[in-house]
Amino acid sequence: SLTKECVARLASGAAQAVFDLFSGRLPKNIFNRKELEEAGFIKEDQLIKKIQNKGAS
């Protein structure tokens, strides 16, 4: 279901963040929206929301 997909996404994102951290590629401030956008995190998040909104309406 959608919840399982979201959990899998979050787990995947967390694993990627840990990998990036050890690779030295993680944005200095994880909460800096611009840096996250550049890293491609925000776009994916917005895409998930669009898909969820489409399913809800």
PDB file of N, CA, C and O in Angstrom:
ATOM      1  N   SER A   1       0.835  -1.207   0.000  1.00  0.00           N
ATOM      2  CA  SER A   1       0.000   0.000   0.000  1.00  0.00           C
ATOM      3  C   SER A   1       0.862   1.246   0.000  1.00  0.00           C
ATOM      4  O   SER A   1       2.090   1.164  -0.007  1.00  0.00           O
ATOM      5  N   LEU A   2       0.213   2.401   0.007  1.00  0.00           N
ATOM      6  CA  LEU A   2       0.908   3.686  -0.047  1.00  0.00           C
ATOM      7  C   LEU A   2       1.811   3.869   1.172  1.00  0.00           C
ATOM      8  O   LEU A   2       2.922   4.387   1.056  1.00  0.00           O
ATOM      9  N   THR A   3       1.329   3.441   2.343  1.00  0.00           N
ATOM     10  CA  THR A   3       2.102   3.597   3.576  1.00  0.00           C
ATOM     11  C   THR A   3       3.402   2.819   3.486  1.00  0.00           C
ATOM     12  O   THR A   3       4.460   3.342   3.836  1.00  0.00           O
ATOM     13  N   LYS A   4       3.337   1.582   3.024  1.00  0.00           N
ATOM     14  CA  LYS A   4       4.532   0.761   2.866  1.00  0.00           C
ATOM     15  C   LYS A   4       5.514   1.426   1.913  1.00  0.00           C
ATOM     16  O   LYS A   4       6.723   1.416   2.147  1.00  0.00           O
ATOM     17  N   GLU A   5       4.989   2.000   0.843  1.00  0.00           N
ATOM     18  CA  GLU A   5       5.829   2.679  -0.145  1.00  0.00           C
ATOM     19  C   GLU A   5       6.531   3.874   0.491  1.00  0.00           C
ATOM     20  O   GLU A   5       7.719   4.097   0.258  1.00  0.00           O
ATOM     21  N   CYS A   6       5.796   4.641   1.292  1.00  0.00           N
ATOM     22  CA  CYS A   6       6.368   5.804   1.978  1.00  0.00           C
ATOM     23  C   CYS A   6       7.461   5.383   2.951  1.00  0.00           C
ATOM     24  O   CYS A   6       8.518   6.011   3.017  1.00  0.00           O
ATOM     25  N   VAL A   7       7.203   4.317   3.706  1.00  0.00           N
ATOM     26  CA  VAL A   7       8.199   3.815   4.657  1.00  0.00           C
ATOM     27  C   VAL A   7       9.451   3.371   3.915  1.00  0.00           C
ATOM     28  O   VAL A   7      10.570   3.655   4.343  1.00  0.00           O
ATOM     29  N   ALA A   8       9.256   2.672   2.801  1.00  0.00           N
ATOM     30  CA  ALA A   8      10.388   2.215   1.994  1.00  0.00           C
ATOM     31  C   ALA A   8      11.185   3.405   1.468  1.00  0.00           C
ATOM     32  O   ALA A   8      12.415   3.379   1.456  1.00  0.00           O
ATOM     33  N   ARG A   9      10.478   4.446   1.033  1.00  0.00           N
ATOM     34  CA  ARG A   9      11.116   5.678   0.550  1.00  0.00           C
ATOM     35  C   ARG A   9      11.957   6.314   1.647  1.00  0.00           C
ATOM     36  O   ARG A   9      13.110   6.688   1.433  1.00  0.00           O
ATOM     37  N   LEU A  10      11.348   6.430   2.836  1.00  0.00           N
ATOM     38  CA  LEU A  10      12.042   7.042   3.971  1.00  0.00           C
ATOM     39  C   LEU A  10      13.282   6.236   4.341  1.00  0.00           C
ATOM     40  O   LEU A  10      14.348   6.801   4.587  1.00  0.00           O
ATOM     41  N   ALA A  11      13.140   4.921   4.380  1.00  0.00           N
ATOM     42  CA  ALA A  11      14.274   4.056   4.707  1.00  0.00           C
ATOM     43  C   ALA A  11      15.370   4.208   3.665  1.00  0.00           C
ATOM     44  O   ALA A  11      16.553   4.286   3.997  1.00  0.00           O
ATOM     45  N   SER A  12      14.966   4.248   2.401  1.00  0.00           N
ATOM     46  CA  SER A  12      15.906   4.424   1.305  1.00  0.00           C
ATOM     47  C   SER A  12      16.607   5.774   1.409  1.00  0.00           C
ATOM     48  O   SER A  12      17.820   5.872   1.220  1.00  0.00           O
ATOM     49  N   GLY A  13      15.831   6.815   1.713  1.00  0.00           N
ATOM     50  CA  GLY A  13      16.395   8.151   1.872  1.00  0.00           C
ATOM     51  C   GLY A  13      17.369   8.219   3.025  1.00  0.00           C
ATOM     52  O   GLY A  13      18.424   8.844   2.922  1.00  0.00           O
ATOM     53  N   ALA A  14      17.013   7.568   4.139  1.00  0.00           N
ATOM     54  CA  ALA A  14      17.880   7.551   5.316  1.00  0.00           C
ATOM     55  C   ALA A  14      19.180   6.821   5.007  1.00  0.00           C
ATOM     56  O   ALA A  14      20.259   7.277   5.385  1.00  0.00           O
ATOM     57  N   ALA A  15      19.076   5.688   4.321  1.00  0.00           N
ATOM     58  CA  ALA A  15      20.262   4.928   3.940  1.00  0.00           C
ATOM     59  C   ALA A  15      21.163   5.757   3.022  1.00  0.00           C
ATOM     60  O   ALA A  15      22.386   5.750   3.160  1.00  0.00           O
ATOM     61  N   GLN A  16      20.538   6.469   2.085  1.00  0.00           N
ATOM     62  CA  GLN A  16      21.289   7.329   1.167  1.00  0.00           C
ATOM     63  C   GLN A  16      21.977   8.459   1.933  1.00  0.00           C
ATOM     64  O   GLN A  16      23.124   8.800   1.647  1.00  0.00           O
ATOM     65  N   ALA A  17      21.276   9.031   2.899  1.00  0.00           N
ATOM     66  CA  ALA A  17      21.849  10.111   3.715  1.00  0.00           C
ATOM     67  C   ALA A  17      23.059   9.623   4.496  1.00  0.00           C
ATOM     68  O   ALA A  17      24.079  10.309   4.567  1.00  0.00           O
ATOM     69  N   VAL A  18      22.944   8.430   5.084  1.00  0.00           N
ATOM     70  CA  VAL A  18      24.061   7.839   5.831  1.00  0.00           C
ATOM     71  C   VAL A  18      25.232   7.593   4.891  1.00  0.00           C
ATOM     72  O   VAL A  18      26.377   7.902   5.221  1.00  0.00           O
ATOM     73  N   PHE A  19      24.942   7.033   3.714  1.00  0.00           N
ATOM     74  CA  PHE A  19      25.981   6.779   2.713  1.00  0.00           C
ATOM     75  C   PHE A  19      26.669   8.084   2.317  1.00  0.00           C
ATOM     76  O   PHE A  19      27.896   8.160   2.256  1.00  0.00           O
ATOM     77  N   ASP A  20      25.849   9.118   2.047  1.00  0.00           N
ATOM     78  CA  ASP A  20      26.387  10.429   1.668  1.00  0.00           C
ATOM     79  C   ASP A  20      27.236  11.018   2.788  1.00  0.00           C
ATOM     80  O   ASP A  20      28.277  11.626   2.541  1.00  0.00           O
ATOM     81  N   LEU A  21      26.774  10.827   4.028  1.00  0.00           N
ATOM     82  CA  LEU A  21      27.509  11.336   5.181  1.00  0.00           C
ATOM     83  C   LEU A  21      28.913  10.735   5.208  1.00  0.00           C
ATOM     84  O   LEU A  21      29.900  11.450   5.382  1.00  0.00           O
ATOM     85  N   PHE A  22      28.993   9.419   5.036  1.00  0.00           N
ATOM     86  CA  PHE A  22      30.286   8.748   5.066  1.00  0.00           C
ATOM     87  C   PHE A  22      31.117   9.061   3.824  1.00  0.00           C
ATOM     88  O   PHE A  22      32.344   8.966   3.847  1.00  0.00           O
ATOM     89  N   SER A  23      30.443   9.431   2.750  1.00  0.00           N
ATOM     90  CA  SER A  23      31.141   9.814   1.526  1.00  0.00           C
ATOM     91  C   SER A  23      31.532  11.288   1.554  1.00  0.00           C
ATOM     92  O   SER A  23      32.251  11.767   0.676  1.00  0.00           O
ATOM     93  N   GLY A  24      31.051  12.002   2.570  1.00  0.00           N
ATOM     94  CA  GLY A  24      31.337  13.419   2.682  1.00  0.00           C
ATOM     95  C   GLY A  24      30.536  14.265   1.716  1.00  0.00           C
ATOM     96  O   GLY A  24      30.928  15.389   1.402  1.00  0.00           O
ATOM     97  N   ARG A  25      29.413  13.738   1.238  1.00  0.00           N
ATOM     98  CA  ARG A  25      28.615  14.450   0.248  1.00  0.00           C
ATOM     99  C   ARG A  25      27.334  15.050   0.841  1.00  0.00           C
ATOM    100  O   ARG A  25      26.584  15.731   0.142  1.00  0.00           O
ATOM    101  N   LEU A  26      27.092  14.798   2.113  1.00  0.00           N
ATOM    102  CA  LEU A  26      25.855  15.281   2.729  1.00  0.00           C
ATOM    103  C   LEU A  26      25.915  16.797   2.895  1.00  0.00           C
ATOM    104  O   LEU A  26      26.947  17.332   3.301  1.00  0.00           O
ATOM    105  N   PRO A  27      24.819  17.498   2.587  1.00  0.00           N
ATOM    106  CA  PRO A  27      24.794  18.942   2.819  1.00  0.00           C
ATOM    107  C   PRO A  27      25.157  19.249   4.272  1.00  0.00           C
ATOM    108  O   PRO A  27      24.768  18.521   5.185  1.00  0.00           O
ATOM    109  N   LYS A  28      25.900  20.327   4.474  1.00  0.00           N
ATOM    110  CA  LYS A  28      26.347  20.676   5.828  1.00  0.00           C
ATOM    111  C   LYS A  28      25.168  20.822   6.769  1.00  0.00           C
ATOM    112  O   LYS A  28      25.203  20.350   7.905  1.00  0.00           O
ATOM    113  N   ASN A  29      24.123  21.480   6.289  1.00  0.00           N
ATOM    114  CA  ASN A  29      22.919  21.652   7.104  1.00  0.00           C
ATOM    115  C   ASN A  29      21.792  20.876   6.435  1.00  0.00           C
ATOM    116  O   ASN A  29      21.248  21.308   5.419  1.00  0.00           O
ATOM    117  N   ILE A  30      21.448  19.737   7.007  1.00  0.00           N
ATOM    118  CA  ILE A  30      20.436  18.847   6.415  1.00  0.00           C
ATOM    119  C   ILE A  30      19.086  19.559   6.299  1.00  0.00           C
ATOM    120  O   ILE A  30      18.254  19.173   5.477  1.00  0.00           O
ATOM    121  N   PHE A  31      18.864  20.585   7.107  1.00  0.00           N
ATOM    122  CA  PHE A  31      17.580  21.275   7.080  1.00  0.00           C
ATOM    123  C   PHE A  31      17.591  22.503   6.182  1.00  0.00           C
ATOM    124  O   PHE A  31      16.604  23.235   6.108  1.00  0.00           O
ATOM    125  N   ASN A  32      18.713  22.726   5.499  1.00  0.00           N
ATOM    126  CA  ASN A  32      18.792  23.849   4.571  1.00  0.00           C
ATOM    127  C   ASN A  32      18.057  23.472   3.299  1.00  0.00           C
ATOM    128  O   ASN A  32      18.523  22.634   2.528  1.00  0.00           O
ATOM    129  N   ARG A  33      16.907  24.093   3.080  1.00  0.00           N
ATOM    130  CA  ARG A  33      16.019  23.719   1.979  1.00  0.00           C
ATOM    131  C   ARG A  33      16.706  23.838   0.617  1.00  0.00           C
ATOM    132  O   ARG A  33      16.537  22.977  -0.246  1.00  0.00           O
ATOM    133  N   LYS A  34      17.476  24.903   0.431  1.00  0.00           N
ATOM    134  CA  LYS A  34      18.143  25.117  -0.858  1.00  0.00           C
ATOM    135  C   LYS A  34      19.142  23.988  -1.142  1.00  0.00           C
ATOM    136  O   LYS A  34      19.208  23.468  -2.256  1.00  0.00           O
ATOM    137  N   GLU A  35      19.911  23.624  -0.124  1.00  0.00           N
ATOM    138  CA  GLU A  35      20.882  22.536  -0.293  1.00  0.00           C
ATOM    139  C   GLU A  35      20.170  21.214  -0.573  1.00  0.00           C
ATOM    140  O   GLU A  35      20.607  20.422  -1.408  1.00  0.00           O
ATOM    141  N   LEU A  36      19.069  20.993   0.135  1.00  0.00           N
ATOM    142  CA  LEU A  36      18.295  19.776  -0.086  1.00  0.00           C
ATOM    143  C   LEU A  36      17.737  19.749  -1.512  1.00  0.00           C
ATOM    144  O   LEU A  36      17.744  18.713  -2.176  1.00  0.00           O
ATOM    145  N   GLU A  37      17.254  20.908  -1.967  1.00  0.00           N
ATOM    146  CA  GLU A  37      16.728  21.015  -3.328  1.00  0.00           C
ATOM    147  C   GLU A  37      17.811  20.668  -4.335  1.00  0.00           C
ATOM    148  O   GLU A  37      17.576  19.919  -5.284  1.00  0.00           O
ATOM    149  N   GLU A  38      19.002  21.219  -4.121  1.00  0.00           N
ATOM    150  CA  GLU A  38      20.119  20.956  -5.023  1.00  0.00           C
ATOM    151  C   GLU A  38      20.494  19.474  -5.009  1.00  0.00           C
ATOM    152  O   GLU A  38      20.914  18.912  -6.021  1.00  0.00           O
ATOM    153  N   ALA A  39      20.332  18.856  -3.837  1.00  0.00           N
ATOM    154  CA  ALA A  39      20.638  17.430  -3.715  1.00  0.00           C
ATOM    155  C   ALA A  39      19.526  16.560  -4.311  1.00  0.00           C
ATOM    156  O   ALA A  39      19.686  15.348  -4.455  1.00  0.00           O
ATOM    157  N   GLY A  40      18.391  17.197  -4.656  1.00  0.00           N
ATOM    158  CA  GLY A  40      17.298  16.469  -5.295  1.00  0.00           C
ATOM    159  C   GLY A  40      16.285  15.882  -4.337  1.00  0.00           C
ATOM    160  O   GLY A  40      15.383  15.158  -4.759  1.00  0.00           O
ATOM    161  N   PHE A  41      16.419  16.182  -3.045  1.00  0.00           N
ATOM    162  CA  PHE A  41      15.507  15.597  -2.060  1.00  0.00           C
ATOM    163  C   PHE A  41      14.118  16.211  -2.148  1.00  0.00           C
ATOM    164  O   PHE A  41      13.114  15.498  -2.147  1.00  0.00           O
ATOM    165  N   ILE A  42      14.066  17.548  -2.226  1.00  0.00           N
ATOM    166  CA  ILE A  42      12.781  18.250  -2.187  1.00  0.00           C
ATOM    167  C   ILE A  42      11.923  17.866  -3.391  1.00  0.00           C
ATOM    168  O   ILE A  42      10.729  17.602  -3.249  1.00  0.00           O
ATOM    169  N   LYS A  43      12.531  17.837  -4.564  1.00  0.00           N
ATOM    170  CA  LYS A  43      11.781  17.515  -5.783  1.00  0.00           C
ATOM    171  C   LYS A  43      11.077  16.171  -5.649  1.00  0.00           C
ATOM    172  O   LYS A  43       9.910  16.028  -6.014  1.00  0.00           O
ATOM    173  N   GLU A  44      11.803  15.187  -5.120  1.00  0.00           N
ATOM    174  CA  GLU A  44      11.217  13.860  -4.939  1.00  0.00           C
ATOM    175  C   GLU A  44      10.051  13.926  -3.959  1.00  0.00           C
ATOM    176  O   GLU A  44       9.010  13.303  -4.167  1.00  0.00           O
ATOM    177  N   ASP A  45      10.241  14.687  -2.894  1.00  0.00           N
ATOM    178  CA  ASP A  45       9.204  14.853  -1.877  1.00  0.00           C
ATOM    179  C   ASP A  45       7.965  15.491  -2.493  1.00  0.00           C
ATOM    180  O   ASP A  45       6.844  15.058  -2.223  1.00  0.00           O
ATOM    181  N   GLN A  46       8.159  16.515  -3.316  1.00  0.00           N
ATOM    182  CA  GLN A  46       7.036  17.185  -3.970  1.00  0.00           C
ATOM    183  C   GLN A  46       6.328  16.239  -4.928  1.00  0.00           C
ATOM    184  O   GLN A  46       5.104  16.270  -5.051  1.00  0.00           O
ATOM    185  N   LEU A  47       7.095  15.408  -5.598  1.00  0.00           N
ATOM    186  CA  LEU A  47       6.527  14.437  -6.531  1.00  0.00           C
ATOM    187  C   LEU A  47       5.642  13.440  -5.780  1.00  0.00           C
ATOM    188  O   LEU A  47       4.543  13.123  -6.235  1.00  0.00           O
ATOM    189  N   ILE A  48       6.110  12.950  -4.647  1.00  0.00           N
ATOM    190  CA  ILE A  48       5.330  12.020  -3.821  1.00  0.00           C
ATOM    191  C   ILE A  48       4.024  12.683  -3.396  1.00  0.00           C
ATOM    192  O   ILE A  48       2.962  12.063  -3.454  1.00  0.00           O
ATOM    193  N   LYS A  49       4.102  13.959  -2.965  1.00  0.00           N
ATOM    194  CA  LYS A  49       2.902  14.678  -2.535  1.00  0.00           C
ATOM    195  C   LYS A  49       1.917  14.828  -3.681  1.00  0.00           C
ATOM    196  O   LYS A  49       0.711  14.664  -3.494  1.00  0.00           O
ATOM    197  N   LYS A  50       2.430  15.143  -4.877  1.00  0.00           N
ATOM    198  CA  LYS A  50       1.556  15.279  -6.049  1.00  0.00           C
ATOM    199  C   LYS A  50       0.819  13.970  -6.328  1.00  0.00           C
ATOM    200  O   LYS A  50      -0.382  13.969  -6.599  1.00  0.00           O
ATOM    201  N   ILE A  51       1.543  12.867  -6.259  1.00  0.00           N
ATOM    202  CA  ILE A  51       0.953  11.555  -6.512  1.00  0.00           C
ATOM    203  C   ILE A  51      -0.111  11.254  -5.449  1.00  0.00           C
ATOM    204  O   ILE A  51      -1.194  10.763  -5.768  1.00  0.00           O
ATOM    205  N   GLN A  52       0.210  11.554  -4.179  1.00  0.00           N
ATOM    206  CA  GLN A  52      -0.739  11.318  -3.092  1.00  0.00           C
ATOM    207  C   GLN A  52      -1.985  12.179  -3.265  1.00  0.00           C
ATOM    208  O   GLN A  52      -3.102  11.703  -3.062  1.00  0.00           O
ATOM    209  N   ASN A  53      -1.797  13.450  -3.642  1.00  0.00           N
ATOM    210  CA  ASN A  53      -2.939  14.355  -3.838  1.00  0.00           C
ATOM    211  C   ASN A  53      -3.823  13.879  -4.983  1.00  0.00           C
ATOM    212  O   ASN A  53      -5.049  13.971  -4.918  1.00  0.00           O
ATOM    213  N   LYS A  54      -3.187  13.373  -6.028  1.00  0.00           N
ATOM    214  CA  LYS A  54      -3.935  12.856  -7.175  1.00  0.00           C
ATOM    215  C   LYS A  54      -4.801  11.665  -6.747  1.00  0.00           C
ATOM    216  O   LYS A  54      -5.954  11.538  -7.158  1.00  0.00           O
ATOM    217  N   GLY A  55      -4.220  10.800  -5.916  1.00  0.00           N
ATOM    218  CA  GLY A  55      -4.932   9.622  -5.429  1.00  0.00           C
ATOM    219  C   GLY A  55      -6.075   9.993  -4.490  1.00  0.00           C
ATOM    220  O   GLY A  55      -7.099   9.311  -4.443  1.00  0.00           O
ATOM    221  N   ALA A  56      -5.887  11.091  -3.737  1.00  0.00           N
ATOM    222  CA  ALA A  56      -6.895  11.499  -2.750  1.00  0.00           C
ATOM    223  C   ALA A  56      -8.100  12.162  -3.404  1.00  0.00           C
ATOM    224  O   ALA A  56      -9.232  11.988  -2.953  1.00  0.00           O
ATOM    225  N   SER A  57      -7.855  12.922  -4.467  1.00  0.00           N
ATOM    226  CA  SER A  57      -8.950  13.685  -5.084  1.00  0.00           C
ATOM    227  C   SER A  57      -9.777  12.854  -6.053  1.00  0.00           C
ATOM    228  O   SER A  57     -10.729  13.361  -6.645  1.00  0.00           O
TER     229      SER A  57
END
